[in-house]
Amino acid sequence: MRDTRALLGYGINSVAIMSNDPVLYEEDSFENMQKVARDFEFPFPYLLDETQQVARAYGAVCTPDFFGYNGELELQYRGRLDASRKETAPKDVRRDLYEAMVQVAETGRGPADQIPSMGCSIKWREAASA
């Protein structure tokens, strides 16, 4: 949340899109998404990709998977948030996504070196995975 709030100062908005199948994974239900967004006071829209078409269109492979665009809607960053894994990273860890998006705001271009996102695989619907 810290980074999304800070990026607002650069004119950068954020959105989160949940693409997991909530039928097989109840913890990813729309009701639970609303609760999580309230509890953590998300400063951005948290959307449900009910058909999973958004994830497929973007080529998302894991959660979370970050995509950063410039003012011309050209992809400039596809990488990780930071060095954290399942546990929260230390406060002084390099903020990969934040730093990349500040660079995009200032230059229109993302960094040449980007470290891919790592996370859990997207929980695809049975019929969609075939």
Steps between C-alpha positions, in 0.01 A plus 500: 500500500790732576627484144162550334434804719845643424459443125186714501735797549653416161158479335510120494185311590479132590243226470503142628329223305432161658481226237492184710199271469287583807284190450790265577675748733240651733760725665507688168125564496371848419371532858841417643668740254274780628590414861875496425477834316316655797725346767820614328350830377604448139553841337417353158218304333512124564328330209383146429600343168203265507559353154881497533519671161699793642770270640522315170512824296788634711681167520487502880647184649510551876356700784610764534618587150578871447462697178600867471412725207610844384271784395465350152383169656817322393619226734814623678524273802413139561667381813490451869384732776819450702718220640229372732371147468235354728624707791510877501830645386702729731408869480832587332458253211527638146153596373526367144149587379494841666844598367411377151177697493669819624746456214208454257335816636822698458622360165214307341718189499540215745830351619694270267552241774185357655461203734190290423217471750488189713191372671235236496379389161164633386220262595349445157148373448495135400336564161733794422822311568450238229 
